[in-house]
Amino acid sequence: MKVVVLGAGIIGVSTAWHLLERGHEVTVVDRQPAAALETSFGNAAQISVSYCEPWANKDAPLKALKWMFRDDAPLLFRPQLPFGDGWQQWRWGLQFLSQCNDAAFERNVQQLVALGAYSHTALKEVVRATGIEYNRLERGIAHYYTDQKSFDTAGEAAALMQRYGVARRVVSTAELLDIEPAFQSFAHRIVGGTYTASDESGDARVFTQALAQRCADRGARFLYGHDIERLEKAGGAIESVAIRPRTLHSTNEELIHLKADEVVAACGSYTAPLLRTVGVDLPIYPGKGYSATFKLLKPELAPFVSTIDDEVKCAMSRLGTHLRVAGTIEVGGYDLSLDTPLAKARCKMLADRIEEVLPGVCDTRLEEQGGTPNFWTGLRPATPTNIPYIGKTKVGRLWVNAGHGTLGWTHGAGSGKAMAELICGEVPGMTFNFYGMDRARSRLEPTAA
């Protein structure tokens, strides 16, 4: 079978790998010059099966309303005019609000944990098979709180995860510092935390690029530097994918028409507008996330355990000689600028927080101060439920694997494996509502039509 995969991030490359494992001929298309140069490039580096709570919860609406006036807010809604693409934000927001209740929250958590556990196993299988090294640390993930009221709810969240087989446990400040002593200087602010030993961390970009190379070594064709012009449909099915080299003077004659038995759309936040051109309308909307990668000045004092800071909703992971810190979500369209006052404020917040929590451990100086903070931003393809769409669309030969939000790295290996299994007529070994399996469900469910 010939399969074209659109997108060379962690989702697309994992899909390609598992299709190759099953003996299929694979072509991967991406507009960038290499794999993992967009959403998979600079994320928080966490494989966080146990920290997968959806953004939508009963407290989210009030928090989002209060945060709208803070440039450094963890979740910032930037309302767009309700016309054109702006309407998609309003629709997404209304559907998001419908998920802000306890019943929906628990239902969504169950799905995310199931996919996370399946994906973690799939990742370990790929690592064993390939020997890929990517600054992997199997030291678990910790989550510390600086607010007693917030910490008082930690037990409920841990209990919810435990019901679905995740060993997340509440720990005291002393226990947290035993697990990760690097936060000793910040201990006076920490009131407690949670910890899951089975989680891990590692560099998603390094892993994805290495896996892409192994795919190429096994015969996969990678068409980097190509834009997807359109999906060409005939008789209710995809006939071909028209792509164009990203050259300065492209012409219609330079269009390449890729024919395939099956096509997988795995373009992150750009999946939704692409699919709408052929009548598949999914509520996937971009959430702009930020990260910084700081050089370690005092490696002996830096954390090895990947950690979540509850107060500012950022995560930090050690990647060799650097510390990656990532956080904040800005729901406001496809803007990727880093030079606006808002973007600069959000980047500065990450630097200031690391200096506060780990004083002197990293070079957190801004560029104007002589530092090299390596600030980055990427679009997280979010659904109102945070559950991705994985499955077959109503258009023949067209599949979707997108909408993973902030959990693309956590869910990448398993999403790719499940996608390959579904294409081959197999049933993935997890309890998950795959897209297209039941078109009678609500449009908010991951099996929506």
VOGU-3710 file (C-alpha; in Angstrom, 3 decimals, decimal comma):
1> mkvvvlgagi> 0,000/0,000/0,000  1,214/3,527/-0,817  0,585/6,075/1,947  1,274/9,804/1,905  1,751/11,394/5,330  1,314/15,158/5,471  3,503/16,579/8,241  6,914/15,583/9,614  6,467/16,345/13,296  6,424/13,667/15,983
11> igvstawhll> 2,922/12,556/14,923  3,653/12,276/11,199  7,069/10,654/11,581  5,745/8,136/14,126  2,939/7,295/11,706  5,480/6,801/8,925  7,648/4,541/11,101  4,796/2,231/12,039  3,542/2,035/8,453  7,031/1,048/7,339
21> erghevtvvd> 7,079/-1,579/10,087  4,024/-3,084/8,413  5,664/-3,155/4,989  4,001/-0,150/3,334  5,495/2,422/0,967  5,540/5,837/2,636  6,035/9,410/1,424  6,188/12,231/3,989  5,612/15,869/2,984  6,620/18,888/5,058
31> rqpaaalets> 7,185/22,538/4,218  10,242/22,781/6,482  13,771/21,707/5,417  13,854/18,903/8,026  11,612/17,033/10,445  10,345/18,457/13,738  10,964/22,125/12,994  7,523/23,395/14,017  5,378/22,221/16,948  7,768/19,380/17,859
41> fgnaaqisvs> 10,819/21,640/17,927  10,990/23,240/21,377  8,341/21,777/23,675  8,561/21,069/27,410  10,253/17,695/26,746  7,931/15,793/29,086  6,432/12,345/28,522  3,652/13,117/30,973  1,142/10,267/31,041  0,146/11,259/34,574
51> ycepwankda> -0,111/15,021/33,974  -2,557/15,092/31,106  -5,461/17,060/32,582  -7,503/18,865/29,909  -7,461/22,659/29,907  -11,260/22,577/30,248  -12,336/22,175/33,871  -14,922/23,764/36,131  -12,516/26,504/37,242  -11,189/27,378/33,786
61> plkalkwmfr> -13,812/29,973/32,698  -13,313/32,244/35,700  -9,527/31,890/35,588  -9,434/32,638/31,866  -11,572/35,731/32,411  -9,208/37,032/35,120  -6,123/36,184/33,083  -7,303/38,087/29,982  -5,715/41,252/31,374  -2,332/39,706/32,222
71> ddapllfrpq> 0,408/39,503/29,611  2,045/36,627/31,499  -1,176/34,650/32,085  -0,839/30,851/31,882  -3,864/30,655/29,559  -4,588/33,791/27,578  -7,568/34,174/25,258  -7,025/36,897/22,656  -10,479/37,351/21,090  -10,520/37,691/17,315
81> lpfgdgwqqw> -13,242/39,337/15,246  -15,947/36,690/14,657  -15,455/36,623/10,887  -13,459/34,277/8,665  -10,853/32,422/10,706  -11,908/34,435/13,752  -15,206/32,553/13,767  -13,293/29,311/14,303  -11,905/30,701/17,554  -15,367/31,645/18,799
91> rwglqflsqc> -16,771/28,253/17,882  -13,842/26,535/19,573  -14,281/28,684/22,675  -17,986/27,845/22,999  -17,250/24,145/22,666  -14,438/24,504/25,193  -16,889/26,038/27,683  -19,224/23,077/27,237  -16,412/20,839/28,535  -15,853/22,872/31,707
101> ndaafernvq> -17,674/20,551/34,090  -16,672/17,605/36,261  -18,346/14,914/34,166  -16,686/16,014/30,937  -13,356/16,516/32,690  -13,275/12,956/34,036  -14,450/11,500/30,725  -11,707/13,361/28,874  -9,043/12,401/31,415  -9,908/8,728/30,949
111> qlvalgaysh> -9,332/9,018/27,193  -6,076/10,936/27,576  -4,637/8,506/30,122  -5,527/5,535/27,923  -3,775/7,073/24,928  -0,849/8,177/27,099  -0,216/4,733/28,559  -0,474/3,095/25,138  1,857/5,703/23,675  4,453/5,394/26,428
121> talkevvrat> 4,684/1,662/25,759  4,964/2,346/22,020  7,757/4,872/22,616  9,742/2,366/24,661  9,316/-0,199/21,885  10,654/2,227/19,283  13,614/3,194/21,475  14,494/-0,465/22,044  14,247/-1,166/18,318  16,253/1,847/17,159
131> gieynrlerg> 18,603/2,767/20,005  17,815/6,462/19,480  19,387/8,749/22,093  17,619/12,025/22,861  18,735/13,246/26,317  16,261/10,834/27,870  15,838/10,930/31,649  13,677/8,260/33,271  13,422/10,083/36,591  9,678/10,752/36,717
141> iahyytdqks> 7,821/14,048/36,808  7,236/16,176/39,914  4,685/18,956/40,353  5,146/21,528/43,110  2,650/24,002/44,545  3,263/27,383/46,153  -0,373/28,027/47,068  -2,020/26,033/49,860  -5,494/26,258/48,357  -4,255/24,816/45,078
151> fdtageaaal> -2,300/22,102/46,875  -5,421/21,102/48,790  -6,888/19,911/45,471  -3,814/17,880/44,531  -5,138/14,801/46,288  -8,299/14,803/44,176  -6,293/15,030/40,953  -3,945/12,246/42,077  -6,872/10,024/43,067  -8,484/10,565/39,657
161> mqrygvarrv> -5,305/9,487/37,906  -4,930/6,481/40,199  -8,422/5,311/39,218  -7,138/4,960/35,681  -3,936/3,156/36,616  -1,481/6,042/36,988  0,676/5,988/40,118  0,601/9,716/40,817  0,944/10,425/44,526  0,840/13,435/46,819
171> vstaelldie> 4,136/14,267/48,547  5,143/16,706/51,263  7,685/19,445/50,693  10,327/17,323/52,412  9,532/14,328/50,207  9,618/16,504/47,102  13,056/17,801/48,023  14,269/14,247/48,614  13,089/13,383/45,101  14,662/16,523/43,591
181> pafqsfahri> 17,064/18,459/45,872  17,633/21,171/43,250  14,698/23,185/44,634  16,186/23,621/48,134  16,666/27,357/47,700  12,984/27,685/46,760  11,744/25,371/49,505  10,328/28,212/51,618  7,746/28,818/48,888  6,781/25,186/48,251
191> vggtytasde> 3,811/23,869/50,258  3,798/20,356/48,755  3,524/18,509/45,488  2,809/15,348/43,580  5,131/12,873/41,888  4,895/10,079/39,323  7,986/7,910/39,004  6,921/6,272/35,732  6,957/9,480/33,655  10,075/10,708/31,887
201> sgdarvftqa> 11,568/13,439/29,711  13,658/13,871/26,584  14,193/16,028/23,508  11,282/15,578/21,069  13,112/17,266/18,199  16,201/15,091/18,515  14,087/11,950/18,745  11,840/12,856/15,812  14,698/13,804/13,527  16,554/10,586/14,366
211> laqrcadrga> 13,415/8,532/13,737  12,865/10,333/10,427  16,396/9,378/9,377  15,717/5,753/10,238  12,519/5,928/8,213  14,494/7,283/5,269  17,068/4,520/5,704  14,232/2,008/5,383  12,988/3,522/2,143  10,588/6,278/3,162
221> rflyghdier> 10,595/9,259/0,831  10,755/12,648/2,556  9,722/15,657/0,486  10,954/18,494/2,665  10,576/22,100/1,558  7,210/21,474/-0,120  3,930/23,279/0,501  0,659/21,383/0,377  -1,367/23,239/-2,235  -4,549/21,191/-2,057
231> lekaggaies> -6,183/17,825/-1,554  -7,595/16,715/-4,891  -10,870/14,837/-4,545  -12,815/12,788/-7,067  -15,905/10,672/-6,475  -15,925/11,231/-2,706  -12,309/10,168/-2,206  -8,856/11,732/-2,332  -7,357/11,191/-5,768  -4,041/12,936/-5,135
241> vairprtlhs> -2,243/15,590/-3,090  -0,927/18,603/-4,975  2,315/19,933/-3,517  4,731/22,630/-4,618  8,446/23,184/-3,921  9,024/26,241/-1,735  10,992/28,134/-4,352  10,852/31,856/-4,952  9,414/31,659/-8,454  7,101/28,655/-8,341
251> tneelihlka> 4,662/28,190/-11,213  1,671/25,970/-11,798  3,878/23,697/-13,882  5,902/22,919/-10,769  2,960/21,325/-8,986  3,582/17,693/-8,045  0,549/15,411/-7,824  1,133/12,619/-5,333  -1,157/9,647/-5,746  -1,611/7,202/-2,891
261> devvaacgsy> -3,886/4,485/-1,569  -4,275/6,419/1,687  -3,440/9,947/2,874  -2,824/10,931/6,519  -3,220/14,572/7,563  -0,846/15,187/10,482  -0,125/18,895/10,038  -0,737/20,013/13,619  -2,727/23,253/13,831  -2,802/23,518/10,046
271> tapllrtvgv> -4,704/20,250/9,716  -8,127/21,817/10,313  -8,009/24,468/7,538  -6,599/21,880/5,123  -9,374/19,387/5,844  -12,090/22,026/5,567  -11,217/22,391/1,889  -12,647/18,905/1,321  -15,599/19,182/3,687  -14,129/17,752/6,900
281> dlpiypgkgy> -14,689/20,334/9,640  -12,843/19,661/12,910  -12,582/22,050/15,896  -8,791/22,132/16,078  -7,478/25,576/16,968  -3,904/26,752/17,611  -2,666/27,519/21,115  0,569/29,506/20,972  3,073/28,110/23,445  6,452/29,495/24,453
291> satfkllkpe> 9,708/27,962/25,581  13,257/28,949/26,467  16,348/26,772/26,477  18,936/28,049/28,949  22,568/26,972/29,172  23,416/25,478/32,571  25,997/27,484/34,513  25,958/25,165/37,522  25,032/21,685/36,247  25,552/20,165/39,672
301> lapfvstidd> 22,660/22,270/41,021  20,245/21,713/38,145  17,285/19,327/38,442  17,282/15,882/36,859  13,598/15,293/37,574  11,323/16,998/35,053  9,090/19,364/37,009  5,885/21,374/36,723  5,544/24,737/38,453  1,870/25,057/39,376
311> evkcamsrlg> 1,920/28,798/40,061  2,919/29,908/36,569  1,951/26,665/34,794  5,345/26,041/33,250  7,400/22,857/32,961  11,157/22,450/33,129  13,272/19,570/31,850  17,000/19,002/31,768  18,366/18,363/28,277  22,054/17,596/28,644
321> thlrvagtie> 23,898/20,869/29,233  20,712/22,952/29,010  17,430/23,435/30,832  14,239/23,676/28,796  11,372/25,636/30,339  8,049/25,872/28,537  4,615/27,132/29,335  1,718/29,498/28,784  -0,925/29,083/26,119  -2,165/31,978/24,022
331> vggydlsldt> -5,359/31,300/22,064  -5,338/33,972/19,388  -4,801/32,608/15,898  -1,782/31,570/13,878  0,600/34,333/14,926  4,138/33,043/15,606  5,885/36,338/16,327  8,390/36,604/19,165  9,076/40,324/18,881  5,741/41,803/20,026
341> plakarckml> 5,446/43,357/23,516  3,138/40,512/24,543  5,497/37,804/23,305  8,474/39,469/24,959  6,580/39,692/28,269  5,729/35,993/28,142  9,312/35,019/27,307  10,653/37,224/30,087  8,283/35,561/32,537  9,920/32,195/31,819
351> adrieevlpg> 13,398/33,610/32,387  12,400/35,437/35,560  10,716/32,379/36,995  13,698/30,107/36,453  15,971/32,687/38,060  13,597/32,845/41,028  13,302/29,069/41,433  16,882/28,096/40,493  18,945/31,250/41,168  22,250/31,315/39,324
361> vcdtrleeqg> 21,855/27,803/37,918  21,181/28,875/34,314  22,201/31,747/32,101  18,793/33,435/32,060  20,022/36,746/30,652  17,982/38,150/27,809  19,660/38,846/24,466  19,922/42,563/25,223  21,778/41,607/28,401  24,266/39,455/26,495
371> gtpnfwtglr> 22,534/36,118/27,003  21,362/33,427/24,575  18,008/32,294/26,009  16,890/30,551/22,801  13,279/31,665/23,056  10,879/29,809/20,794  7,186/29,662/20,089  5,014/27,020/18,463  1,345/26,341/17,826  -0,268/23,577/19,872
381> patptnipyi> -3,148/22,043/17,873  -5,873/21,982/20,526  -9,346/20,496/20,556  -11,995/21,654/23,056  -11,642/18,338/24,904  -7,840/18,103/24,467  -8,482/14,680/22,922  -6,896/14,333/19,465  -8,652/13,157/16,328  -7,170/9,837/15,219
391> gktkvgrlwv> -8,987/7,902/12,518  -10,705/7,845/9,149  -12,590/10,845/7,801  -15,810/10,727/5,792  -13,737/11,397/2,654  -12,414/8,224/1,085  -8,696/7,458/1,511  -8,289/10,382/3,929  -7,223/9,913/7,553  -6,497/12,391/10,334
401> naghgtlgwt> -3,979/12,293/13,182  -4,049/15,740/14,795  -5,282/17,833/17,704  -2,835/16,696/20,385  -2,514/20,097/22,063  0,352/20,191/24,550  0,623/16,376/24,601  2,009/15,695/21,140  5,298/14,369/22,516  3,523/12,321/25,181
411> hgagsgkama> 1,037/10,838/22,712  3,141/10,842/19,550  4,485/7,308/19,395  1,151/5,739/20,282  -0,825/7,963/17,927  1,461/6,948/15,082  1,172/3,268/15,943  -2,618/3,447/16,318  -2,923/5,288/12,998  -0,919/2,592/11,210
421> elicgevpgm> -2,972/-0,134/12,852  -6,256/1,475/11,837  -5,115/1,907/8,231  -4,204/-1,787/8,188  -7,603/-2,804/9,535  -6,302/-3,646/13,011  -7,814/-2,615/16,347  -5,384/-0,717/18,630  -5,125/-2,270/22,079  -6,617/0,526/24,155
431> tfnfygmdra> -9,988/1,908/25,157  -10,186/5,045/23,050  -12,859/6,659/20,885  -11,207/6,750/17,501  -12,466/9,331/15,041  -14,944/8,014/12,517  -15,862/4,907/14,496  -19,285/6,206/15,468  -20,573/9,153/13,466  -23,739/9,415/15,556
441> rsrleptaa> -21,865/10,970/18,457  -21,733/14,650/19,334  -19,409/16,858/17,264  -17,351/17,418/20,402  -16,446/13,762/20,761  -13,234/12,491/19,157  -15,404/10,251/16,953  -17,201/13,242/15,389  -18,183/13,370/11,761
//
